[in-house]
Amino acid sequence: MVQGRGLLQVAREQMRVRHLSFETEKCYLQWMRRFIAFNGRRHPRSMGASEVQGFLTHLAVKRGVAPSTQNQALQALLFLYKRVLGVELPWLDDVVRAGQARRRPVVLSRTEVTAVIDHLAGHYRLIANLLYGSGLRLAECLRLRVKDLDLERKELIVRDGKGGKDRITVLPLTILPHLRAHLSKLNAWFHRERKSMRPGVSLPTALARKYPAAATSWGWQYVFPSYRSVSIPTVQVESAGSQRCEDDDDLHPRPQPGWSRSAEPARREVAATAPRRRPRPPVTSADLPVVKSAPIRNTLPDPRPAPICHHLPDSGGLHTLLT
């Protein structure tokens, strides 16, 4: 392990080298922290099969976790020892894995699905119709871009789906009018953002360096943008920092009373932002030195727009577009 870097930092780098998903990265780091804390904050190099087996037994007996959760913790520890610490120990493959229970899934009937969707309104109803009619996962729906929709051919493209694969699926005919109305209002908001020199959206990998204008183009706009902007934890950007942008109240309503941030699903894509330049305060003539050869001018606040930050898909703060 490289000197000067913590264990979890090296683990994070190893996961990003292998292009593991952001959800997997967060999950593995959580289990590594819990394993170290369970064993009195000892370094994993000083522990072996007994400590790993004791931790998994604790999860199953004391915490009562499901077999899939127990195996998830085991995979995180295997990654820690094999990929991060580079330790090839025979006991790693001998650790007992919990058996998976085979259960029948609960499948709603068509009437039940219709009843559920009828209780939704606005963009939530549109999202539910896309999930059911197009067969999308929730994260896939929230990451849809405008360019991925083909209303003429009544299909959409899912980018970077499960396993990093793309696929084409259909658009339900019943939601096309609602989807067009949604895009119309989104386009009006998009042009207001551009006139106000507001930030654009996040772009995958290094596309922002190759096409700098793509972040503020209509095609790359999220179909369901977030009401706020946050920083990217998975991309290293020079002078990167977290910056919250002001939101458009017409398009991005604030959370209603009773809404809980803890109920918000984890997000895969987050945006890289640069620190916003603060306007310089006005300077009066009393603050300036007396110069006889030149008149004294007041300095106005810096009128230049803030650097680019990004709007992201966020199921907890989606804007209401459909009524």
KETIKOL-895848 format. One record per residue: residue in three letters; residue number from 1; y, x, z of N, C-alpha, C in turn. Coordinates in steps of 0.05 Angstrom, whole numbers, plus 5000, padded with zeros to 4 digits. Layout:
BEGIN
[r ALA NUM [Y X Z] [Y X Z] [Y X Z]]
...
This chain:
BEGIN
[r MET 1 [4976 5017 5000] [5000 5000 5000] [5025 5018 5000]]
[r VAL 2 [5045 5011 4985] [5069 5027 4982] [5084 5027 5008]]
[r GLN 3 [5093 5051 5017] [5108 5054 5041] [5135 5039 5039]]
[r GLY 4 [5144 5027 5061] [5170 5014 5062] [5169 4985 5054]]
[r ARG 5 [5146 4975 5046] [5143 4947 5039] [5123 4933 5057]]
[r GLY 6 [5129 4909 5065] [5111 4895 5083] [5086 4885 5069]]
[r LEU 7 [5066 4878 5085] [5041 4869 5074] [5044 4844 5057]]
[r LEU 8 [5060 4824 5067] [5063 4800 5052] [5079 4804 5026]]
[r GLN 9 [5098 4823 5027] [5113 4829 5003] [5095 4841 4981]]
[r VAL 10 [5077 4858 4989] [5058 4869 4970] [5039 4847 4960]]
[r ALA 11 [5030 4829 4978] [5013 4807 4969] [5028 4789 4949]]
[r ARG 12 [5053 4784 4954] [5069 4767 4935] [5070 4781 4908]]
[r GLU 13 [5075 4807 4907] [5077 4821 4882] [5050 4821 4867]]
[r GLN 14 [5028 4824 4881] [5002 4823 4869] [4996 4796 4856]]
[r MET 15 [5005 4775 4869] [5001 4748 4858] [5018 4743 4834]]
[r ARG 16 [5042 4754 4834] [5060 4750 4811] [5051 4767 4787]]
[r VAL 17 [5039 4790 4792] [5028 4806 4770] [5006 4791 4756]]
[r ARG 18 [4991 4775 4771] [4969 4760 4759] [4978 4732 4750]]
[r HIS 19 [5004 4726 4753] [5016 4701 4743] [5003 4677 4757]]
[r LEU 20 [4998 4679 4782] [4988 4656 4797] [5011 4636 4800]]
[r SER 21 [5004 4611 4803] [5025 4591 4805] [5040 4594 4831]]
[r PHE 22 [5065 4583 4831] [5081 4585 4855] [5068 4570 4878]]
[r GLU 23 [5055 4548 4873] [5041 4533 4894] [5018 4550 4906]]
[r THR 24 [5004 4564 4889] [4982 4582 4899] [4994 4605 4916]]
[r GLU 25 [5017 4616 4907] [5030 4637 4922] [5037 4628 4950]]
[r LYS 26 [5050 4605 4952] [5058 4595 4978] [5034 4589 4996]]
[r CYS 27 [5014 4578 4984] [4990 4571 4999] [4976 4596 5010]]
[r TYR 28 [4972 4617 4993] [4959 4641 5002] [4975 4655 5023]]
[r LEU 29 [5001 4657 5020] [5018 4671 5040] [5017 4656 5067]]
[r GLN 30 [5015 4630 5066] [5013 4614 5091] [4987 4621 5105]]
[r TRP 31 [4965 4621 5091] [4939 4627 5104] [4938 4656 5114]]
[r MET 32 [4951 4675 5100] [4951 4702 5110] [4967 4704 5136]]
[r ARG 33 [4990 4690 5137] [5005 4690 5162] [4990 4678 5185]]
[r ARG 34 [4976 4656 5180] [4961 4642 5201] [4937 4659 5210]]
[r PHE 35 [4925 4673 5192] [4902 4691 5199] [4911 4713 5217]]
[r ILE 36 [4934 4726 5210] [4944 4748 5226] [4953 4738 5254]]
[r ALA 37 [4967 4715 5255] [4976 4704 5280] [4952 4696 5298]]
[r PHE 38 [4931 4685 5286] [4908 4677 5301] [4894 4700 5315]]
[r ASN 39 [4895 4724 5303] [4882 4748 5314] [4902 4766 5328]]
[r GLY 40 [4923 4754 5340] [4941 4770 5357] [4959 4789 5341]]
[r ARG 41 [4965 4782 5316] [4983 4798 5299] [4972 4826 5294]]
[r ARG 42 [4946 4829 5294] [4934 4854 5287] [4934 4857 5256]]
[r HIS 43 [4935 4883 5247] [4935 4888 5219] [4907 4881 5207]]
[r PRO 44 [4906 4869 5184] [4880 4861 5172] [4861 4884 5168]]
[r ARG 45 [4872 4909 5164] [4854 4932 5161] [4837 4937 5186]]
[r SER 46 [4847 4929 5209] [4832 4934 5234] [4813 4911 5240]]
[r MET 47 [4811 4891 5223] [4794 4868 5228] [4771 4868 5207]]
[r GLY 48 [4751 4852 5213] [4728 4851 5195] [4716 4823 5193]]
[r ALA 49 [4689 4823 5189] [4676 4798 5184] [4677 4779 5208]]
[r SER 50 [4676 4790 5232] [4676 4772 5256] [4702 4758 5258]]
[r GLU 51 [4724 4771 5253] [4750 4758 5255] [4754 4737 5233]]
[r VAL 52 [4745 4743 5209] [4747 4723 5187] [4730 4699 5193]]
[r GLN 53 [4705 4704 5202] [4687 4682 5208] [4698 4666 5232]]
[r GLY 54 [4710 4679 5252] [4721 4666 5275] [4744 4648 5267]]
[r PHE 55 [4761 4657 5248] [4784 4641 5239] [4774 4617 5224]]
[r LEU 56 [4755 4620 5206] [4744 4597 5191] [4730 4577 5210]]
[r THR 57 [4716 4587 5230] [4704 4569 5250] [4724 4554 5265]]
[r HIS 58 [4746 4567 5273] [4768 4554 5287] [4779 4531 5270]]
[r LEU 59 [4783 4536 5244] [4794 4515 5227] [4775 4491 5225]]
[r ALA 60 [4749 4496 5224] [4730 4474 5221] [4725 4459 5247]]
[r VAL 61 [4722 4474 5269] [4715 4462 5295] [4739 4452 5310]]
[r LYS 62 [4759 4469 5314] [4782 4461 5330] [4802 4444 5315]]
[r ARG 63 [4807 4452 5290] [4827 4437 5274] [4816 4415 5257]]
[r GLY 64 [4789 4415 5253] [4776 4394 5238] [4786 4391 5209]]
[r VAL 65 [4790 4414 5195] [4800 4413 5168] [4777 4405 5149]]
[r ALA 66 [4784 4396 5125] [4764 4389 5105] [4751 4414 5094]]
[r PRO 67 [4727 4412 5082] [4714 4435 5070] [4731 4449 5049]]
[r SER 68 [4746 4433 5033] [4762 4445 5012] [4785 4462 5024]]
[r THR 69 [4796 4453 5047] [4817 4468 5060] [4805 4494 5072]]
[r GLN 70 [4781 4492 5083] [4769 4516 5094] [4763 4537 5072]]
[r ASN 71 [4753 4528 5049] [4748 4546 5027] [4774 4557 5015]]
[r GLN 72 [4795 4541 5016] [4821 4551 5007] [4831 4574 5024]]
[r ALA 73 [4828 4572 5051] [4835 4594 5069] [4818 4618 5064]]
[r LEU 74 [4792 4614 5058] [4774 4637 5052] [4783 4651 5027]]
[r GLN 75 [4790 4636 5006] [4799 4649 4981] [4825 4665 4986]]
[r ALA 76 [4842 4656 5003] [4867 4671 5009] [4860 4697 5023]]
[r LEU 77 [4841 4697 5041] [4833 4721 5055] [4818 4740 5037]]
[r LEU 78 [4802 4730 5019] [4788 4747 4999] [4809 4761 4981]]
[r PHE 79 [4829 4747 4973] [4850 4759 4957] [4865 4780 4973]]
[r LEU 80 [4870 4775 4999] [4883 4794 5016] [4868 4821 5017]]
[r TYR 81 [4842 4819 5022] [4826 4843 5026] [4820 4857 4999]]
[r LYS 82 [4813 4842 4979] [4805 4855 4954] [4828 4864 4936]]
[r ARG 83 [4848 4847 4934] [4870 4852 4915] [4894 4866 4927]]
[r VAL 84 [4900 4860 4953] [4923 4871 4966] [4917 4897 4980]]
[r LEU 85 [4896 4896 4997] [4889 4920 5012] [4870 4938 4997]]
[r GLY 86 [4858 4928 4975] [4839 4944 4960] [4814 4951 4975]]
[r VAL 87 [4805 4933 4993] [4782 4938 5009] [4758 4924 4997]]
[r GLU 88 [4738 4939 4990] [4713 4927 4979] [4692 4929 5001]]
[r LEU 89 [4689 4908 5016] [4670 4908 5038] [4647 4888 5032]]
[r PRO 90 [4623 4895 5038] [4600 4878 5031] [4601 4851 5045]]
[r TRP 91 [4613 4850 5069] [4612 4826 5084] [4630 4804 5072]]
[r LEU 92 [4648 4812 5054] [4666 4792 5042] [4651 4771 5027]]
[r ASP 93 [4630 4779 5013] [4614 4760 4997] [4593 4745 5014]]
[r ASP 94 [4589 4754 5039] [4569 4742 5056] [4581 4721 5075]]
[r VAL 95 [4607 4718 5074] [4620 4698 5091] [4611 4670 5083]]
[r VAL 96 [4604 4653 5102] [4593 4627 5096] [4616 4609 5085]]
[r ARG 97 [4611 4596 5063] [4629 4577 5051] [4621 4549 5058]]
[r ALA 98 [4641 4532 5063] [4636 4505 5070] [4627 4489 5045]]
[r GLY 99 [4607 4472 5049] [4597 4456 5027] [4616 4434 5020]]
[r GLN 100 [4618 4429 4994] [4636 4408 4984] [4622 4381 4984]]
[r ALA 101 [4635 4361 4996] [4624 4334 4997] [4631 4320 4970]]
[r ARG 102 [4611 4307 4959] [4615 4292 4934] [4620 4263 4940]]
[r ARG 103 [4644 4254 4934] [4652 4227 4941] [4661 4213 4915]]
[r ARG 104 [4658 4187 4915] [4667 4171 4892] [4697 4166 4894]]
[r PRO 105 [4712 4171 4873] [4741 4167 4874] [4747 4137 4874]]
[r VAL 106 [4770 4131 4886] [4781 4104 4886] [4797 4100 4861]]
[r VAL 107 [4789 4082 4844] [4803 4076 4818] [4814 4048 4819]]
[r LEU 108 [4840 4046 4816] [4853 4020 4816] [4847 4005 4790]]
[r SER 109 [4845 3979 4792] [4842 3963 4768] [4868 3961 4754]]
[r ARG 110 [4868 3950 4729] [4892 3946 4714] [4912 3927 4728]]
[r THR 111 [4901 3907 4741] [4918 3888 4755] [4931 3901 4779]]
[r GLU 112 [4916 3918 4793] [4927 3932 4817] [4948 3952 4809]]
[r VAL 113 [4944 3966 4787] [4964 3985 4777] [4990 3971 4770]]
[r THR 114 [4987 3948 4756] [5011 3932 4749] [5026 3923 4773]]
[r ALA 115 [5011 3915 4794] [5024 3905 4818] [5039 3928 4832]]
[r VAL 116 [5028 3952 4832] [5042 3975 4844] [5067 3981 4828]]
[r ILE 117 [5065 3982 4802] [5089 3989 4785] [5110 3968 4787]]
[r ASP 118 [5102 3943 4791] [5122 3921 4793] [5139 3924 4818]]
[r HIS 119 [5129 3938 4838] [5145 3942 4863] [5164 3966 4861]]
[r LEU 120 [5164 3979 4838] [5182 4002 4835] [5206 3994 4817]]
[r ALA 121 [5227 4009 4819] [5251 4003 4803] [5264 4029 4795]]
[r GLY 122 [5282 4027 4775] [5297 4051 4766] [5280 4072 4754]]
[r HIS 123 [5287 4097 4760] [5273 4120 4749] [5245 4122 4760]]
[r TYR 124 [5240 4112 4785] [5213 4113 4797] [5194 4096 4780]]
[r ARG 125 [5203 4074 4770] [5186 4057 4753] [5180 4071 4727]]
[r LEU 126 [5200 4085 4716] [5196 4099 4691] [5176 4122 4695]]
[r ILE 127 [5178 4136 4717] [5160 4158 4722] [5132 4148 4726]]
[r ALA 128 [5129 4126 4741] [5102 4114 4745] [5089 4105 4719]]
[r ASN 129 [5105 4094 4701] [5095 4086 4675] [5086 4110 4659]]
[r LEU 130 [5100 4132 4660] [5092 4156 4646] [5067 4168 4658]]
[r LEU 131 [5065 4168 4684] [5041 4178 4697] [5016 4162 4688]]
[r TYR 132 [5019 4135 4688] [4996 4118 4682] [4991 4116 4652]]
[r GLY 133 [5013 4113 4636] [5009 4108 4607] [5004 4134 4591]]
[r SER 134 [5014 4157 4601] [5011 4182 4586] [4991 4201 4599]]
[r GLY 135 [4981 4193 4623] [4961 4210 4636] [4973 4236 4646]]
[r LEU 136 [4997 4235 4657] [5010 4260 4666] [5006 4263 4696]]
[r ARG 137 [5005 4288 4705] [5007 4294 4733] [5036 4292 4741]]
[r LEU 138 [5041 4289 4767] [5068 4286 4777] [5086 4310 4770]]
[r ALA 139 [5076 4334 4775] [5091 4358 4769] [5097 4360 4739]]
[r GLU 140 [5077 4353 4722] [5081 4354 4693] [5103 4335 4684]]
[r CYS 141 [5104 4311 4697] [5124 4292 4690] [5152 4301 4698]]
[r LEU 142 [5155 4313 4722] [5181 4321 4732] [5191 4346 4717]]
[r ARG 143 [5173 4360 4703] [5182 4384 4688] [5187 4378 4658]]
[r LEU 144 [5185 4353 4650] [5190 4346 4622] [5218 4354 4613]]
[r ARG 145 [5220 4365 4590] [5246 4371 4577] [5251 4351 4555]]
[r VAL 146 [5276 4348 4548] [5283 4330 4526] [5269 4337 4500]]
[r LYS 147 [5267 4363 4494] [5255 4372 4470] [5225 4366 4468]]
[r ASP 148 [5212 4360 4491] [5184 4354 4492] [5177 4325 4485]]
[r LEU 149 [5198 4309 4482] [5194 4280 4475] [5198 4276 4445]]
[r ASP 150 [5179 4263 4433] [5181 4255 4404] [5179 4225 4403]]
[r LEU 151 [5202 4211 4404] [5201 4182 4405] [5193 4170 4378]]
[r GLU 152 [5198 4184 4356] [5190 4174 4330] [5160 4174 4326]]
[r ARG 153 [5147 4195 4335] [5118 4196 4333] [5104 4184 4358]]
[r LYS 154 [5120 4176 4378] [5110 4164 4402] [5090 4182 4417]]
[r GLU 155 [5099 4207 4421] [5082 4226 4435] [5100 4246 4450]]
[r LEU 156 [5088 4260 4468] [5102 4281 4483] [5084 4305 4486]]
[r ILE 157 [5097 4327 4491] [5082 4352 4495] [5084 4361 4524]]
[r VAL 158 [5062 4366 4536] [5061 4376 4564] [5060 4407 4562]]
[r ARG 159 [5080 4420 4573] [5081 4449 4572] [5071 4461 4598]]
[r ASP 160 [5056 4482 4596] [5047 4497 4620] [5033 4478 4640]]
[r GLY 161 [5014 4463 4630] [5000 4445 4648] [4980 4460 4665]]
[r LYS 162 [4960 4446 4676] [4941 4458 4693] [4926 4480 4678]]
[r GLY 163 [4924 4503 4690] [4911 4525 4676] [4929 4539 4656]]
[r GLY 164 [4955 4533 4656] [4974 4545 4638] [4971 4536 4609]]
[r LYS 165 [4959 4512 4604] [4954 4503 4577] [4974 4481 4569]]
[r ASP 166 [4979 4479 4543] [4996 4458 4532] [4978 4437 4520]]
[r ARG 167 [4988 4412 4519] [4973 4391 4506] [4992 4369 4497]]
[r ILE 168 [4983 4353 4478] [4998 4331 4467] [4986 4305 4476]]
[r THR 169 [5003 4286 4485] [4993 4260 4494] [5011 4239 4483]]
[r VAL 170 [5004 4214 4487] [5018 4191 4475] [5039 4181 4494]]
[r LEU 171 [5059 4167 4482] [5079 4152 4497] [5073 4122 4496]]
[r PRO 172 [5072 4109 4519] [5067 4080 4518] [5090 4065 4503]]
[r LEU 173 [5082 4046 4486] [5102 4031 4471] [5120 4014 4489]]
[r THR 174 [5110 4005 4512] [5125 3987 4529] [5148 4000 4543]]
[r ILE 175 [5148 4027 4546] [5169 4040 4560] [5189 4054 4541]]
[r LEU 176 [5185 4052 4515] [5203 4065 4496] [5232 4055 4499]]
[r PRO 177 [5237 4029 4501] [5265 4020 4505] [5277 4031 4531]]
[r HIS 178 [5262 4031 4552] [5272 4042 4578] [5277 4072 4576]]
[r LEU 179 [5259 4086 4562] [5262 4114 4559] [5287 4121 4543]]
[r ARG 180 [5292 4106 4522] [5316 4110 4505] [5341 4105 4521]]
[r ALA 181 [5341 4084 4538] [5364 4078 4555] [5368 4101 4575]]
[r HIS 182 [5347 4111 4586] [5348 4133 4605] [5360 4158 4592]]
[r LEU 183 [5351 4164 4568] [5361 4188 4553] [5390 4184 4545]]
[r SER 184 [5398 4160 4539] [5426 4155 4532] [5445 4161 4555]]
[r LYS 185 [5438 4151 4579] [5454 4157 4603] [5453 4186 4610]]
[r LEU 186 [5430 4198 4607] [5427 4227 4612] [5444 4243 4593]]
[r ASN 187 [5445 4235 4568] [5462 4250 4549] [5491 4247 4555]]
[r ALA 188 [5500 4224 4565] [5528 4221 4572] [5535 4239 4596]]
[r TRP 189 [5517 4241 4615] [5521 4259 4638] [5521 4288 4629]]
[r PHE 190 [5503 4294 4610] [5501 4321 4600] [5527 4330 4588]]
[r HIS 191 [5540 4313 4572] [5565 4321 4559] [5588 4323 4580]]
[r ARG 192 [5587 4307 4601] [5607 4311 4622] [5603 4338 4636]]
[r GLU 193 [5578 4345 4640] [5572 4371 4652] [5583 4394 4635]]
[r ARG 194 [5579 4392 4608] [5588 4413 4591] [5618 4415 4590]]
[r LYS 195 [5632 4392 4589] [5661 4392 4589] [5672 4404 4615]]
[r SER 196 [5658 4400 4637] [5667 4411 4662] [5657 4439 4667]]
[r MET 197 [5644 4451 4647] [5634 4478 4650] [5615 4481 4673]]
[r ARG 198 [5599 4461 4677] [5580 4461 4700] [5555 4476 4692]]
[r PRO 199 [5538 4483 4711] [5514 4500 4705] [5493 4486 4688]]
[r GLY 200 [5476 4502 4676] [5455 4492 4659] [5429 4490 4675]]
[r VAL 201 [5406 4491 4661] [5380 4488 4674] [5366 4515 4675]]
[r SER 202 [5344 4515 4690] [5328 4539 4692] [5311 4542 4666]]
[r LEU 203 [5304 4566 4659] [5288 4571 4636] [5263 4587 4643]]
[r PRO 204 [5241 4583 4629] [5217 4598 4636] [5218 4627 4630]]
[r THR 205 [5205 4643 4646] [5202 4672 4643] [5229 4685 4636]]
[r ALA 206 [5230 4701 4615] [5254 4716 4608] [5269 4703 4585]]
[r LEU 207 [5265 4677 4581] [5278 4664 4558] [5308 4664 4561]]
[r ALA 208 [5319 4664 4585] [5348 4664 4589] [5361 4689 4578]]
[r ARG 209 [5347 4711 4578] [5359 4736 4567] [5357 4736 4537]]
[r LYS 210 [5336 4723 4526] [5333 4723 4497] [5352 4702 4484]]
[r TYR 211 [5354 4679 4497] [5371 4657 4486] [5390 4648 4509]]
[r PRO 212 [5413 4662 4512] [5431 4656 4534] [5442 4628 4533]]
[r ALA 213 [5445 4616 4509] [5457 4590 4507] [5437 4567 4511]]
[r ALA 214 [5411 4574 4514] [5391 4553 4517] [5394 4537 4542]]
[r ALA 215 [5404 4550 4564] [5406 4536 4589] [5426 4512 4588]]
[r THR 216 [5445 4513 4570] [5464 4491 4568] [5461 4475 4542]]
[r SER 217 [5437 4477 4530] [5432 4461 4506] [5418 4435 4514]]
[r TRP 218 [5421 4414 4497] [5410 4388 4503] [5380 4388 4503]]
[r GLY 219 [5368 4403 4485] [5338 4402 4484] [5325 4412 4508]]
[r TRP 220 [5337 4432 4523] [5324 4443 4546] [5331 4428 4572]]
[r GLN 221 [5347 4407 4569] [5353 4391 4593] [5329 4377 4604]]
[r TYR 222 [5326 4377 4631] [5304 4362 4643] [5308 4332 4640]]
[r VAL 223 [5286 4318 4635] [5288 4289 4632] [5294 4277 4659]]
[r PHE 224 [5284 4289 4681] [5290 4279 4708] [5301 4302 4724]]
[r PRO 225 [5327 4308 4721] [5339 4331 4736] [5343 4325 4765]]
[r SER 226 [5346 4346 4780] [5350 4344 4809] [5380 4337 4814]]
[r TYR 227 [5385 4327 4838] [5413 4322 4846] [5426 4347 4857]]
[r ARG 228 [5411 4369 4860] [5423 4393 4871] [5411 4417 4858]]
[r SER 229 [5422 4441 4863] [5412 4466 4852] [5404 4484 4875]]
[r VAL 230 [5382 4499 4870] [5372 4518 4890] [5365 4544 4876]]
[r SER 231 [5359 4565 4891] [5353 4591 4879] [5324 4594 4872]]
[r ILE 232 [5318 4612 4854] [5290 4617 4845] [5278 4638 4863]]
[r PRO 233 [5256 4631 4877] [5242 4650 4893] [5223 4668 4878]]
[r THR 234 [5217 4661 4853] [5196 4675 4838] [5208 4693 4817]]
[r VAL 235 [5234 4696 4815] [5246 4713 4795] [5267 4730 4808]]
[r GLN 236 [5266 4756 4802] [5286 4775 4813] [5310 4776 4794]]
[r VAL 237 [5333 4769 4804] [5357 4768 4787] [5378 4786 4801]]
[r GLU 238 [5392 4802 4785] [5412 4819 4796] [5433 4802 4810]]
[r SER 239 [5441 4809 4834] [5461 4795 4850] [5453 4765 4853]]
[r ALA 240 [5427 4760 4855] [5418 4733 4858] [5424 4722 4886]]
[r GLY 241 [5429 4697 4888] [5434 4684 4913] [5432 4654 4910]]
[r SER 242 [5430 4641 4933] [5428 4612 4932] [5455 4600 4930]]
[r GLN 243 [5458 4581 4912] [5484 4568 4908] [5480 4538 4904]]
[r ARG 244 [5492 4522 4920] [5489 4494 4917] [5513 4484 4901]]
[r CYS 245 [5507 4470 4879] [5529 4460 4862] [5536 4432 4870]]
[r GLU 246 [5561 4424 4865] [5569 4397 4871] [5555 4378 4852]]
[r ASP 247 [5549 4354 4861] [5533 4335 4846] [5551 4313 4835]]
[r ASP 248 [5542 4302 4813] [5556 4279 4801] [5546 4254 4815]]
[r ASP 249 [5563 4240 4830] [5555 4217 4846] [5544 4195 4829]]
[r ASP 250 [5553 4192 4804] [5543 4170 4787] [5514 4175 4779]]
[r LEU 251 [5508 4201 4775] [5481 4207 4765] [5462 4216 4787]]
[r HIS 252 [5473 4229 4807] [5456 4240 4828] [5464 4228 4855]]
[r PRO 253 [5455 4205 4862] [5463 4193 4888] [5451 4209 4911]]
[r ARG 254 [5465 4209 4933] [5455 4222 4957] [5431 4207 4968]]
[r PRO 255 [5413 4221 4983] [5390 4207 4995] [5400 4185 5013]]
[r GLN 256 [5385 4163 5012] [5392 4140 5029] [5384 4144 5058]]
[r PRO 257 [5396 4129 5077] [5387 4131 5105] [5358 4126 5108]]
[r GLY 258 [5345 4142 5125] [5317 4140 5129] [5300 4158 5112]]
[r TRP 259 [5313 4171 5092] [5299 4189 5074] [5294 4215 5089]]
[r SER 260 [5270 4226 5087] [5262 4250 5102] [5257 4272 5082]]
[r ARG 261 [5269 4296 5088] [5265 4319 5071] [5236 4328 5073]]
[r SER 262 [5223 4323 5097] [5195 4332 5100] [5176 4317 5081]]
[r ALA 263 [5185 4293 5072] [5168 4278 5054] [5170 4286 5025]]
[r GLU 264 [5188 4306 5020] [5192 4314 4992] [5170 4334 4984]]
[r PRO 265 [5158 4329 4961] [5136 4347 4951] [5147 4375 4946]]
[r ALA 266 [5129 4395 4948] [5137 4422 4941] [5144 4424 4912]]
[r ARG 267 [5161 4443 4906] [5170 4446 4878] [5160 4472 4867]]
[r ARG 268 [5152 4470 4842] [5143 4494 4828] [5166 4509 4816]]
[r GLU 269 [5183 4496 4800] [5204 4510 4787] [5230 4507 4802]]
[r VAL 270 [5243 4529 4808] [5268 4529 4821] [5287 4547 4805]]
[r ALA 271 [5312 4545 4809] [5331 4558 4791] [5343 4583 4802]]
[r ALA 272 [5349 4602 4784] [5362 4627 4791] [5392 4622 4789]]
[r THR 273 [5406 4630 4810] [5435 4626 4810] [5449 4651 4818]]
[r ALA 274 [5474 4654 4810] [5490 4676 4818] [5511 4666 4838]]
[r PRO 275 [5521 4683 4856] [5541 4674 4875] [5565 4664 4861]]
[r ARG 276 [5575 4642 4871] [5600 4630 4859] [5624 4646 4868]]
[r ARG 277 [5641 4652 4849] [5666 4666 4855] [5685 4647 4869]]
[r ARG 278 [5694 4656 4892] [5713 4639 4907] [5741 4643 4896]]
[r PRO 279 [5756 4621 4892] [5784 4624 4882] [5801 4639 4902]]
[r ARG 280 [5817 4657 4891] [5835 4672 4908] [5857 4654 4918]]
[r PRO 281 [5865 4655 4943] [5886 4638 4954] [5913 4645 4942]]
[r PRO 282 [5931 4626 4940] [5958 4632 4929] [5972 4653 4947]]
[r VAL 283 [5987 4671 4934] [6002 4691 4948] [6031 4685 4945]]
[r THR 284 [6046 4683 4966] [6074 4677 4965] [6090 4703 4963]]
[r SER 285 [6116 4700 4958] [6133 4723 4955] [6136 4739 4981]]
[r ALA 286 [6132 4725 5004] [6134 4739 5029] [6111 4758 5034]]
[r ASP 287 [6089 4753 5020] [6065 4770 5023] [6065 4794 5004]]
[r LEU 288 [6084 4795 4985] [6084 4817 4966] [6106 4837 4973]]
[r PRO 289 [6102 4862 4965] [6123 4882 4969] [6147 4877 4951]]
[r VAL 290 [6170 4884 4959] [6194 4880 4943] [6195 4901 4921]]
[r VAL 291 [6195 4891 4896] [6197 4909 4873] [6222 4901 4857]]
[r LYS 292 [6241 4919 4855] [6266 4912 4842] [6264 4911 4812]]
[r SER 293 [6245 4927 4801] [6244 4929 4772] [6228 4907 4759]]
[r ALA 294 [6215 4890 4774] [6199 4869 4762] [6200 4844 4780]]
[r PRO 295 [6201 4821 4768] [6202 4796 4784] [6175 4791 4798]]
[r ILE 296 [6177 4778 4820] [6153 4772 4836] [6141 4745 4827]]
[r ARG 297 [6115 4745 4821] [6101 4721 4812] [6080 4712 4832]]
[r ASN 298 [6078 4687 4835] [6057 4676 4853] [6030 4678 4839]]
[r THR 299 [6009 4685 4853] [5982 4687 4842] [5968 4660 4846]]
[r LEU 300 [5959 4648 4825] [5946 4622 4827] [5916 4626 4831]]
[r PRO 301 [5902 4605 4841] [5872 4608 4843] [5859 4614 4817]]
[r ASP 302 [5838 4628 4818] [5823 4636 4794] [5813 4611 4780]]
[r PRO 303 [5822 4605 4755] [5814 4580 4742] [5787 4583 4727]]
[r ARG 304 [5775 4606 4727] [5751 4609 4711] [5728 4594 4724]]
[r PRO 305 [5709 4584 4707] [5687 4568 4718] [5667 4586 4733]]
[r ALA 306 [5652 4573 4750] [5632 4588 4765] [5609 4598 4747]]
[r PRO 307 [5595 4619 4755] [5572 4628 4740] [5551 4606 4738]]
[r ILE 308 [5531 4611 4721] [5510 4591 4715] [5492 4589 4739]]
[r CYS 309 [5487 4564 4748] [5464 4558 4766] [5449 4536 4752]]
[r HIS 310 [5430 4524 4764] [5411 4508 4749] [5404 4482 4763]]
[r HIS 311 [5399 4462 4747] [5388 4437 4757] [5358 4437 4753]]
[r LEU 312 [5343 4426 4772] [5314 4428 4771] [5301 4402 4775]]
[r PRO 313 [5275 4400 4767] [5261 4375 4773] [5256 4373 4803]]
[r ASP 314 [5262 4351 4815] [5260 4347 4844] [5254 4318 4850]]
[r SER 315 [5229 4313 4858] [5221 4285 4862] [5235 4273 4887]]
[r GLY 316 [5246 4289 4905] [5259 4277 4928] [5287 4269 4922]]
[r GLY 317 [5300 4279 4901] [5328 4272 4897] [5334 4265 4868]]
[r LEU 318 [5316 4251 4856] [5321 4243 4828] [5343 4223 4826]]
[r HIS 319 [5358 4224 4805] [5380 4206 4801] [5370 4179 4790]]
[r THR 320 [5384 4158 4797] [5377 4131 4788] [5392 4125 4763]]
[r LEU 321 [5376 4121 4741] [5388 4116 4715] [5383 4087 4705]]
[r LEU 322 [5360 4077 4712] [5352 4050 4702] [5357 4030 4724]]
[r THR 323 [5367 4007 4717] [5371 3985 4736] [5352 3962 4731]]
